[in-house]
C-alpha cells in the first residue's frame, strides 16, 4: 500500500501490476477512483490527478468527502 499526498491530506492507494504491463492504482476510500500508468511514477501522478477531480466532483455536488480509514491486514 502506497500513500499519496492530496490537498493537505494523504490517501492510501493500492498499486499493483496490471495484466497489460501497466501499473494499476486504486483508492479504496474513494470507490471507483482508479488509474494506471506505464511506470510506477506515472501511475502515482495519474492517481493524484484522479483524486483531485474526484474530490472536486464530490465538493461540487455538496457531498461529503470520505475519510481515508483503510486498514491493511495480511491473512
ZADO-1210 file (C-alpha; in nm, 4 decimals, padded with zeros to 6 digits):
<atoms>
<atom x="00.0000" y="00.0000" z="00.0000" code="UNK" pos="1"/>
<atom x="00.1350" y="00.3403" z="-00.1003" code="UNK" pos="2"/>
<atom x="00.0276" y="00.6747" z="00.0446" code="UNK" pos="3"/>
<atom x="-00.0397" y="00.9607" z="-00.1987" code="UNK" pos="4"/>
<atom x="-00.0492" y="01.3170" z="-00.0597" code="UNK" pos="5"/>
<atom x="-00.3518" y="01.5111" z="-00.1788" code="UNK" pos="6"/>
<atom x="-00.4770" y="01.8568" z="-00.0788" code="UNK" pos="7"/>
<atom x="-00.3117" y="01.8641" z="00.2636" code="UNK" pos="8"/>
<atom x="-00.4137" y="01.5072" z="00.3331" code="UNK" pos="9"/>
<atom x="-00.2895" y="01.1664" z="00.2374" code="UNK" pos="10"/>
<atom x="-00.4810" y="00.8795" z="00.0767" code="UNK" pos="11"/>
<atom x="-00.3777" y="00.5185" z="00.0918" code="UNK" pos="12"/>
<atom x="-00.3695" y="00.3591" z="-00.2527" code="UNK" pos="13"/>
<atom x="-00.3245" y="00.0091" z="-00.3855" code="UNK" pos="14"/>
<atom x="-00.0542" y="-00.0139" z="-00.6511" code="UNK" pos="15"/>
<atom x="-00.0061" y="-00.3338" z="-00.8486" code="UNK" pos="16"/>
<atom x="00.0985" y="-00.4568" z="-01.1932" code="UNK" pos="17"/>
<atom x="-00.1863" y="-00.4998" z="-01.4394" code="UNK" pos="18"/>
<atom x="-00.2208" y="-00.7776" z="-01.6941" code="UNK" pos="19"/>
<atom x="-00.1142" y="-00.5408" z="-01.9732" code="UNK" pos="20"/>
<atom x="00.2168" y="-00.4490" z="-01.8096" code="UNK" pos="21"/>
<atom x="00.0923" y="-00.1139" z="-01.6814" code="UNK" pos="22"/>
<atom x="00.0754" y="-00.0252" z="-01.3127" code="UNK" pos="23"/>
<atom x="-00.2783" y="-00.0038" z="-01.1765" code="UNK" pos="24"/>
<atom x="-00.3570" y="00.2175" z="-00.8792" code="UNK" pos="25"/>
<atom x="-00.6816" y="00.2318" z="-00.6794" code="UNK" pos="26"/>
<atom x="-00.8019" y="00.4463" z="-00.3901" code="UNK" pos="27"/>
<atom x="-01.0049" y="00.2236" z="-00.1562" code="UNK" pos="28"/>
<atom x="-01.1501" y="00.5214" z="00.0345" code="UNK" pos="29"/>
<atom x="-01.2844" y="00.6727" z="-00.2918" code="UNK" pos="30"/>
<atom x="-01.4877" y="00.3978" z="-00.4635" code="UNK" pos="31"/>
<atom x="-01.4255" y="00.3841" z="-00.8366" code="UNK" pos="32"/>
<atom x="-01.1194" y="00.6095" z="-00.8230" code="UNK" pos="33"/>
<atom x="-00.8774" y="00.4045" z="-01.0328" code="UNK" pos="34"/>
<atom x="-00.5975" y="00.4964" z="-01.2720" code="UNK" pos="35"/>
<atom x="-00.2905" y="00.3434" z="-01.4329" code="UNK" pos="36"/>
<atom x="00.0438" y="00.4308" z="-01.5871" code="UNK" pos="37"/>
<atom x="00.3295" y="00.2772" z="-01.7825" code="UNK" pos="38"/>
<atom x="00.5593" y="00.3308" z="-01.4847" code="UNK" pos="39"/>
<atom x="00.5055" y="00.3404" z="-01.1096" code="UNK" pos="40"/>
<atom x="00.5716" y="00.7160" z="-01.1039" code="UNK" pos="41"/>
<atom x="00.3311" y="00.7804" z="-01.3925" code="UNK" pos="42"/>
<atom x="00.0591" y="00.5746" z="-01.2221" code="UNK" pos="43"/>
<atom x="00.1030" y="00.7688" z="-00.8967" code="UNK" pos="44"/>
<atom x="00.0945" y="01.1032" z="-01.0779" code="UNK" pos="45"/>
<atom x="-00.2200" y="00.9956" z="-01.2620" code="UNK" pos="46"/>
<atom x="-00.3967" y="00.8891" z="-00.9422" code="UNK" pos="47"/>
<atom x="-00.3125" y="01.2217" z="-00.7766" code="UNK" pos="48"/>
<atom x="-00.4979" y="01.3948" z="-01.0598" code="UNK" pos="49"/>
<atom x="-00.7861" y="01.1453" z="-01.0348" code="UNK" pos="50"/>
<atom x="-00.8131" y="01.2056" z="-00.6588" code="UNK" pos="51"/>
<atom x="-00.8242" y="01.5823" z="-00.7123" code="UNK" pos="52"/>
<atom x="-01.1008" y="01.5522" z="-00.9717" code="UNK" pos="53"/>
<atom x="-01.2961" y="01.3004" z="-00.7640" code="UNK" pos="54"/>
<atom x="-01.2906" y="01.5288" z="-00.4597" code="UNK" pos="55"/>
<atom x="-01.3839" y="01.8337" z="-00.6729" code="UNK" pos="56"/>
<atom x="-01.6917" y="01.6497" z="-00.8032" code="UNK" pos="57"/>
<atom x="-01.7961" y="01.5492" z="-00.4509" code="UNK" pos="58"/>
<atom x="-01.7498" y="01.9093" z="-00.3359" code="UNK" pos="59"/>
<atom x="-01.9489" y="02.0491" z="-00.6317" code="UNK" pos="60"/>
<atom x="-02.2331" y="01.8080" z="-00.5544" code="UNK" pos="61"/>
<atom x="-02.2315" y="01.9067" z="-00.1886" code="UNK" pos="62"/>
<atom x="-02.1405" y="01.5511" z="-00.0882" code="UNK" pos="63"/>
<atom x="-01.9107" y="01.4668" z="00.1991" code="UNK" pos="64"/>
<atom x="-01.5554" y="01.3552" z="00.1313" code="UNK" pos="65"/>
<atom x="-01.4929" y="01.0097" z="00.2782" code="UNK" pos="66"/>
<atom x="-01.2213" y="00.9728" z="00.5383" code="UNK" pos="67"/>
<atom x="-00.9262" y="00.7566" z="00.4466" code="UNK" pos="68"/>
<atom x="-00.9838" y="00.4825" z="00.7013" code="UNK" pos="69"/>
<atom x="-00.8259" y="00.1876" z="00.5264" code="UNK" pos="70"/>
<atom x="-00.6663" y="-00.0861" z="00.7305" code="UNK" pos="71"/>
<atom x="-00.4171" y="-00.3238" z="00.5735" code="UNK" pos="72"/>
<atom x="-00.4318" y="-00.6736" z="00.7156" code="UNK" pos="73"/>
<atom x="-00.2418" y="-00.9798" z="00.5986" code="UNK" pos="74"/>
<atom x="-00.4338" y="-01.3068" z="00.6146" code="UNK" pos="75"/>
</atoms>
